[in-house]
Amino acid sequence: TALWSATTTVTSNGSVNGMHDSTMPLSGMVEMLNMQINTWFGGVGVGFMNYYAFLIIAVFISGLMVGRTPEFLGKKVEAREMKIATIVALAHPFVILVGTAVACYYWVYNPAFVEAEGGWLNNLGFHGFSEMLYEYTSASANNGSGFEGLGDNTFFWNFTTGLALIISRYLPIVGQVAIAGLLAQKKFIPESAGTLKTDTVTFAVMTFCVIFIVAALSFFPALTLGPIAEYFSIYM
């Protein structure tokens, strides 16, 4: 079940053979982090598309760091492509974190609204926060699984997670196609001594660092309030 939960959240297929809500706190964190990074290969096309955006960012930053013209597949990567790639990379954490913040606001400051919808959380505290964070993470990553301790078949959850899914799926696709269109309009530049090599171990490590810093660390404060805090509350 632990292997299945990690595999299904990496590949965005949404299948389960056990309730993710019942896994240990750090296992739940891995399940969420897989979808929050949302750049692993095999994600029904989505993983490759998001990885493409991070490649553009990594090429641009690496070129500036070593004093070479940022080029990818023989095309110059300039400010317009970088801006679009940055928006694409930050849209995913923005939607998830804002959605979770709105849900927390209603839970704390408008309990009458929550009760009118039948109540949301069967678990309070850190785990309840994780349930809400997982809901928006799964919707944004187009996964479909959930921490099923959350009563999510309500107007609020159906509407807000549907909105999160639309923004997180279509906005990146538009941005990535726009980048491809901009690069297609540019002249092909033959490789030279000043070309930044993108088929080396160094560039692979650089790309990993960009993904880790932008994607993973964006969610670290939220994960600290959820599964990490739950882990320490149990074992410390």
C-alpha positions as CSV (number, residue, x, y, z in Angstrom):
1,T,0.0,0.0,0.0
2,A,2.9,2.4,0.8
3,L,4.5,1.7,-2.6
4,W,1.2,2.0,-4.4
5,S,0.4,5.3,-2.7
6,A,3.7,6.7,-3.8
7,T,3.4,5.4,-7.3
8,T,-0.1,6.6,-7.9
9,T,0.7,10.1,-6.7
10,V,3.8,10.3,-8.9
11,T,1.9,9.2,-12.1
12,S,-1.3,11.2,-11.4
13,N,-3.6,8.2,-12.1
14,G,-5.6,8.5,-8.9
15,S,-5.9,4.8,-8.1
16,V,-5.7,3.5,-4.5
17,N,-5.5,0.1,-2.9
18,G,-5.8,1.6,0.6
19,M,-6.9,4.9,2.1
20,H,-4.2,7.5,2.0
21,D,-5.8,9.2,5.0
22,S,-4.8,6.1,7.1
23,T,-1.1,6.2,6.2
24,M,1.5,7.5,8.6
25,P,2.1,11.3,8.6
26,L,5.4,11.2,6.7
27,S,3.9,8.8,4.2
28,G,1.1,11.3,3.7
29,M,3.7,14.0,3.2
30,V,5.4,12.0,0.4
31,E,2.1,11.5,-1.3
32,M,1.4,15.2,-1.2
33,L,4.9,16.2,-2.2
34,N,4.8,13.9,-5.3
35,M,1.8,15.8,-6.6
36,Q,3.1,19.2,-5.4
37,I,6.3,18.8,-7.3
38,N,4.2,17.6,-10.2
39,T,7.2,17.2,-12.5
40,W,7.9,13.5,-12.4
41,F,8.0,11.6,-15.6
42,G,5.0,9.4,-16.4
43,G,2.4,11.8,-15.1
44,V,0.1,11.2,-18.1
45,G,2.0,13.9,-20.0
46,V,1.7,16.5,-17.3
47,G,5.0,15.5,-15.7
48,F,6.9,16.1,-19.0
49,M,5.1,19.4,-19.6
50,N,6.0,20.9,-16.2
51,Y,9.5,19.5,-16.5
52,Y,9.8,21.4,-19.8
53,A,9.0,24.7,-18.0
54,F,11.6,24.0,-15.3
55,L,14.2,23.2,-18.1
56,I,13.6,26.7,-19.5
57,I,14.2,28.2,-16.0
58,A,17.3,26.1,-15.4
59,V,18.7,27.0,-18.8
60,F,18.2,30.7,-18.3
61,I,19.7,30.7,-14.7
62,S,22.6,28.5,-15.7
63,G,23.4,30.7,-18.7
64,L,23.5,33.8,-16.5
65,M,25.6,32.1,-13.9
66,V,28.4,31.0,-16.4
67,G,28.2,34.0,-18.7
68,R,26.8,32.1,-21.7
69,T,23.8,32.8,-23.9
70,P,20.9,30.7,-22.6
71,E,20.0,28.3,-25.4
72,F,17.8,25.3,-25.5
73,L,17.5,23.0,-28.6
74,G,19.3,25.6,-30.7
75,K,17.0,28.5,-29.7
76,K,17.8,31.4,-27.5
77,V,15.9,31.6,-24.2
78,E,15.1,35.2,-23.4
79,A,13.1,37.3,-21.0
80,R,9.6,36.5,-22.5
81,E,10.1,32.8,-22.3
82,M,11.5,33.1,-18.8
83,K,8.5,35.1,-17.6
84,I,6.0,32.6,-18.9
85,A,7.9,29.7,-17.5
86,T,8.1,31.4,-14.1
87,I,4.3,32.0,-14.1
88,V,3.7,28.4,-15.0
89,A,6.0,27.1,-12.3
90,L,4.5,29.3,-9.6
91,A,0.8,28.9,-10.6
92,H,0.7,25.4,-9.2
93,P,1.8,26.2,-5.6
94,F,-0.2,29.5,-5.7
95,V,-3.5,27.7,-6.4
96,I,-2.9,25.0,-3.8
97,L,-1.8,27.2,-1.0
98,V,-4.4,29.9,-1.6
99,G,-7.2,27.3,-1.8
100,T,-6.0,25.7,1.5
101,A,-5.8,29.2,3.1
102,V,-9.4,30.0,2.1
103,A,-10.7,26.7,3.4
104,C,-8.9,27.3,6.7
105,Y,-10.4,30.8,6.9
106,Y,-13.9,29.4,6.6
107,W,-13.2,26.6,9.1
108,V,-11.9,29.0,11.8
109,Y,-13.9,32.2,11.2
110,N,-17.1,31.0,9.6
111,P,-18.0,27.7,11.4
112,A,-21.7,28.3,10.7
113,F,-21.0,28.0,7.0
114,V,-19.0,24.8,7.6
115,E,-21.8,23.3,9.8
116,A,-24.4,24.2,7.2
117,E,-22.5,22.0,4.7
118,G,-22.5,19.1,7.2
119,G,-19.1,19.7,8.7
120,W,-15.9,19.0,6.8
121,L,-13.3,17.4,9.1
122,N,-13.5,14.1,10.9
123,N,-10.1,14.9,12.3
124,L,-9.1,18.1,13.8
125,G,-5.6,19.7,14.3
126,F,-2.6,18.9,12.2
127,H,-4.3,16.0,10.4
128,G,-7.3,18.0,9.5
129,F,-5.1,20.6,7.9
130,S,-3.4,17.9,5.9
131,E,-6.8,16.7,4.7
132,M,-7.6,20.1,3.3
133,L,-4.1,20.6,1.8
134,Y,-4.2,17.2,0.2
135,E,-7.6,18.0,-1.4
136,Y,-6.4,21.0,-3.3
137,T,-3.1,19.3,-4.1
138,S,-4.9,16.3,-5.6
139,A,-7.2,18.5,-7.6
140,S,-4.5,20.8,-8.9
141,A,-2.3,17.8,-9.9
142,N,-5.3,16.1,-11.6
143,N,-4.9,13.0,-9.4
144,G,-8.3,12.4,-8.0
145,S,-7.2,10.6,-4.7
146,G,-8.0,12.1,-1.4
147,F,-7.6,12.0,2.4
148,E,-11.1,10.7,2.8
149,G,-11.5,11.9,6.3
150,L,-12.6,15.1,4.6
151,G,-16.3,15.5,3.8
152,D,-15.7,17.0,0.4
153,N,-19.0,16.3,-1.4
154,T,-20.3,19.9,-0.7
155,F,-20.8,23.0,-2.8
156,F,-17.7,24.7,-1.4
157,W,-15.3,21.8,-2.1
158,N,-16.8,20.9,-5.5
159,F,-16.6,24.5,-6.7
160,T,-13.2,25.5,-5.3
161,T,-11.4,22.2,-6.2
162,G,-13.0,22.4,-9.7
163,L,-11.7,25.9,-10.0
164,A,-8.3,24.8,-8.8
165,L,-8.2,22.0,-11.4
166,I,-9.1,24.3,-14.3
167,I,-6.5,26.9,-13.4
168,S,-3.8,24.3,-12.6
169,R,-4.4,22.3,-15.8
170,Y,-5.2,24.8,-18.5
171,L,-3.0,27.8,-17.5
172,P,0.3,25.8,-17.6
173,I,-0.7,24.2,-21.0
174,V,-1.3,27.7,-22.4
175,G,2.0,28.9,-21.1
176,Q,3.9,26.0,-22.3
177,V,2.4,26.2,-25.8
178,A,3.2,29.9,-25.8
179,I,6.9,29.2,-25.0
180,A,7.0,26.6,-27.8
181,G,5.5,29.2,-30.2
182,L,8.0,31.9,-29.2
183,L,11.0,29.5,-29.7
184,A,9.6,28.2,-33.0
185,Q,9.7,31.8,-34.4
186,K,13.4,32.2,-33.6
187,K,16.3,31.2,-35.9
188,F,18.2,28.0,-35.2
189,I,21.6,28.7,-33.7
190,P,24.3,26.1,-34.4
191,E,26.1,24.8,-31.4
192,S,29.4,26.6,-30.7
193,A,32.0,26.9,-27.9
194,G,29.7,29.4,-26.2
195,T,26.7,27.2,-26.1
196,L,25.5,26.0,-22.7
197,K,25.6,22.2,-22.6
198,T,22.3,20.7,-21.5
199,D,23.2,17.1,-21.8
200,T,25.7,16.9,-18.9
201,V,25.4,15.7,-15.3
202,T,26.1,19.3,-14.1
203,F,23.0,20.6,-15.9
204,A,21.0,17.7,-14.6
205,V,21.9,18.6,-11.0
206,M,21.2,22.2,-11.8
207,T,17.7,21.3,-13.0
208,F,17.1,19.2,-10.0
209,C,18.1,22.1,-7.7
210,V,15.7,24.5,-9.6
211,I,12.8,22.0,-9.2
212,F,13.6,21.4,-5.6
213,I,13.9,25.1,-4.7
214,V,10.9,26.4,-6.7
215,A,8.5,23.4,-6.4
216,A,9.3,21.6,-3.2
217,L,10.3,24.4,-0.9
218,S,7.2,26.4,-1.8
219,F,5.2,23.9,0.1
220,F,7.5,23.4,3.0
221,P,5.8,25.8,5.4
222,A,2.4,24.2,4.7
223,L,3.8,20.7,5.1
224,T,5.3,21.8,8.4
225,L,1.9,22.8,9.7
226,G,0.4,19.5,8.5
227,P,2.2,16.1,8.3
228,I,5.5,17.2,9.8
229,A,3.8,18.7,12.9
230,E,1.6,15.6,13.2
231,Y,4.6,13.3,13.1
232,F,6.4,15.2,15.9
233,S,3.1,15.4,17.9
234,I,2.9,11.6,17.8
235,Y,6.6,10.6,18.3
236,M,8.2,13.4,20.3
